[in-house]
Amino acid sequence: MHIGILKTDAVRPEWVDEFGEYPDMFQRLVLAANSDVSFSVWDVEEGVRPTPAEIDAVDGFIITGSKSSAYDDKEWIRDLERLVQELHARRKKMVGICFGHQVIARALGGTVAKSDKGWGVGVNVYNVSELPVQGDDEVRGDASGALKLVASHQDQVTVLPPGARNVVSNDHCENAGFVMGDHVLTLQGHPEFSAEYSEAIMAFRHDMIGAERVAQGRASLVTHQHEGPRVARWMVDFLSA
């Protein structure tokens, strides 16, 4: 399987040696689930996008997170929305994570806005109402359908695009994941983040996030086990189906 990664942000330079860039995080995550996957990366934030032939050559795309907002007035974001619309029209597989989740929603007719509930940080616990892939024994064995993922966001999808089905939610983020047909899967949480990277972001944005919410986020890193590897298996199964 060959996966395309659409890179929408850069990791802070002082963190790259420890954590890598965002495509590196996704590659580590996915390769741990399936070592036979190969990747191509396009830095769409820098205006680089796949050609039609390159689109044909991949099985699907992952759109990464970003410090930008999907509604920002930036030409590269509008270009990415047009690409999402093109991929949707072709029923090309897409997985959107955080900003990727939001930009897919907005490009296909949904709305995104800053939440009045404040930041989502640390490990968030979500309810899974519908399995995005078949055969997830971990969900079938858990009557609560809970999913635990690192989060780092202020923006949320406030209205789903037409035809989307909400599959992941919690009290803080109602639309934390959706599917469309058999070609779109999105999640607000970050399966590719580690607890250490979550802590680094919270420390850097401490004043912006607020001391109380940071304290809650740090406590959640101890209380809950981040389930990024589980979502990696979802992503591999979804993109290979």
C-alpha positions in Angstrom: 0.0 0.0 0.0 1.2 3.5 -0.8 -0.1 6.4 1.2 0.2 10.1 0.4 0.6 12.6 3.3 -0.5 16.2 2.8 1.7 18.2 5.2 -0.1 21.3 6.5 2.4 22.6 9.2 5.9 22.3 10.5 7.1 21.2 13.9 8.9 23.8 15.9 12.6 23.6 14.9 13.8 23.0 18.4 11.5 19.9 18.7 12.3 18.3 15.3 15.3 16.2 16.6 13.2 14.6 19.3 9.8 14.2 17.5 10.4 14.6 13.8 8.1 16.5 11.4 4.4 15.6 11.2 4.8 13.2 8.3 7.5 11.4 10.3 5.0 11.0 13.2 2.4 9.5 10.8 4.9 7.2 9.2 6.1 5.8 12.5 2.5 5.3 13.6 1.4 3.5 10.4 4.5 1.4 9.9 4.1 0.0 13.4 0.7 -1.3 12.3 1.9 -2.4 8.8 5.5 -2.4 7.9 4.8 -2.9 4.1 3.3 0.6 3.6 5.3 3.2 1.6 4.7 7.0 1.6 4.9 10.1 -0.5 4.7 13.6 1.1 3.5 16.9 -0.4 4.0 20.1 1.6 0.7 21.8 0.8 1.4 24.6 3.2 4.3 25.5 0.9 2.1 25.3 -2.2 3.1 21.8 -3.3 0.3 19.5 -4.4 0.1 16.1 -6.1 -0.3 15.9 -9.8 -3.2 13.8 -11.3 -0.7 11.0 -12.0 0.6 11.1 -8.4 -3.0 11.0 -7.1 -3.6 7.9 -9.1 -0.4 6.3 -7.7 -1.5 6.4 -4.1 -4.1 4.3 -2.3 -5.3 7.3 -0.3 -4.2 10.5 1.6 -3.7 11.5 5.2 -4.1 15.3 5.9 -2.2 16.3 8.9 -2.9 18.7 11.8 -1.9 22.4 11.7 -1.7 25.4 13.9 -3.6 27.2 11.1 -7.4 27.3 11.2 -9.4 25.9 8.3 -11.2 29.2 8.0 -8.0 31.3 7.9 -7.7 33.5 4.8 -4.7 31.7 3.3 -4.4 30.8 -0.3 -2.8 27.4 0.5 -5.9 26.5 2.6 -8.2 27.4 -0.2 -6.1 25.4 -2.6 -6.2 22.4 -0.2 -10.0 22.7 -0.1 -10.2 22.5 -3.8 -8.0 19.4 -3.7 -10.2 17.8 -1.1 -13.2 18.5 -3.4 -11.4 16.9 -6.3 -10.5 13.9 -4.3 -14.1 13.6 -3.0 -15.5 13.8 -6.5 -13.1 10.9 -7.5 -14.0 9.0 -4.3 -10.3 8.9 -3.4 -9.6 7.7 0.1 -8.9 10.5 2.6 -8.1 10.4 6.3 -8.2 13.8 8.0 -6.7 14.4 11.5 -7.4 17.6 13.6 -7.0 20.4 11.0 -7.3 17.7 8.3 -10.7 16.7 9.8 -11.8 20.3 9.9 -10.6 21.3 6.4 -12.3 18.2 4.9 -15.5 19.2 6.7 -15.4 22.8 5.5 -14.4 21.9 1.9 -17.4 19.6 1.6 -20.0 21.9 3.0 -19.6 21.8 6.8 -18.6 24.6 9.2 -15.7 25.1 11.5 -15.4 27.6 14.4 -13.5 28.3 17.5 -15.2 26.5 20.4 -16.6 28.4 23.4 -15.6 25.4 25.5 -12.0 26.2 25.4 -9.0 24.1 24.5 -9.1 20.3 24.2 -5.7 19.0 25.4 -4.2 15.9 26.9 -5.9 12.5 26.4 -9.5 13.0 25.6 -12.0 10.2 26.0 -14.5 9.9 23.1 -17.6 7.8 22.5 -17.6 5.7 19.3 -21.1 5.4 18.0 -20.3 3.6 14.8 -17.1 1.6 13.9 -15.3 3.3 11.1 -13.8 0.0 10.0 -14.9 -3.6 10.4 -13.5 -6.0 13.0 -12.3 -3.7 15.8 -12.3 -6.3 18.5 -11.3 -3.7 21.1 -14.5 -1.7 20.5 -16.6 -4.8 20.4 -15.2 -5.9 23.7 -15.9 -2.5 25.3 -19.5 -1.8 26.1 -18.8 1.9 26.4 -17.3 2.2 22.9 -14.6 4.5 24.4 -11.7 5.8 22.4 -8.8 7.6 24.1 -6.7 10.0 22.0 -4.4 13.0 22.5 -6.1 16.2 21.5 -4.8 19.7 20.9 -7.3 22.1 19.5 -9.5 25.2 19.9 -11.4 24.9 16.6 -14.2 22.3 16.1 -16.4 21.1 13.3 -19.7 22.8 14.3 -21.8 21.5 11.4 -21.1 18.3 9.5 -21.0 18.3 5.7 -24.0 16.9 3.9 -23.9 13.1 3.8 -21.4 12.8 6.7 -22.1 10.5 9.6 -20.8 11.4 13.1 -19.0 8.4 14.5 -16.9 9.9 17.4 -18.0 12.5 20.0 -17.7 13.6 23.6 -19.1 16.5 25.7 -16.3 18.8 24.7 -16.4 18.0 21.0 -19.6 16.8 19.5 -18.3 16.2 16.0 -15.0 14.6 16.8 -15.0 12.2 13.9 -17.1 11.4 10.8 -17.2 9.2 7.8 -18.6 9.8 4.3 -19.3 6.9 2.0 -16.4 4.5 2.0 -13.7 7.1 1.2 -13.6 9.7 4.0 -12.6 9.1 7.6 -11.8 12.0 10.0 -10.8 12.4 13.6 -10.4 15.5 15.8 -7.9 13.6 18.0 -4.2 13.0 17.2 -3.3 9.3 16.9 0.2 10.3 15.7 1.0 12.4 18.8 2.9 10.9 21.8 2.2 11.8 25.4 5.6 13.6 25.4 4.7 15.7 22.4 1.3 16.6 24.0 3.2 17.7 27.1 5.6 19.9 25.0 2.7 21.6 23.3 0.9 22.2 26.6 4.0 23.7 28.1 4.7 26.0 25.2 1.0 27.2 25.0 0.5 27.2 28.8 -0.7 30.8 29.0 -2.8 30.5 25.9 -4.5 27.3 27.0 -4.9 28.4 30.7 -3.4 26.9 33.8 -6.5 25.0 34.9 -6.9 23.3 31.5 -3.2 22.5 31.2 -3.3 20.8 34.7 -6.3 18.7 33.6 -4.5 17.8 30.4 -1.4 16.8 32.2 -3.4 14.7 34.6 -5.1 12.9 31.7 -1.7 11.8 30.4 -1.3 9.8 33.6 -4.9 8.6 33.9 -5.6 7.5 30.4 -3.6 5.3 27.9 -3.4 7.0 24.5 -4.8 4.7 21.8 -2.9 6.0 18.7 -1.8 2.5 17.7 -5.4 1.3 17.6 -6.4 4.2 15.3 -3.4 3.3 13.1 -4.9 -0.1 12.5 -8.2 1.7 11.6 -6.3 3.9 9.1 -4.5 1.0 7.5 -7.6 -1.0 7.2 -9.6 1.9 5.8 -7.0 3.0 3.3 -6.4 -0.5 2.0 -10.1 -1.6 1.7 
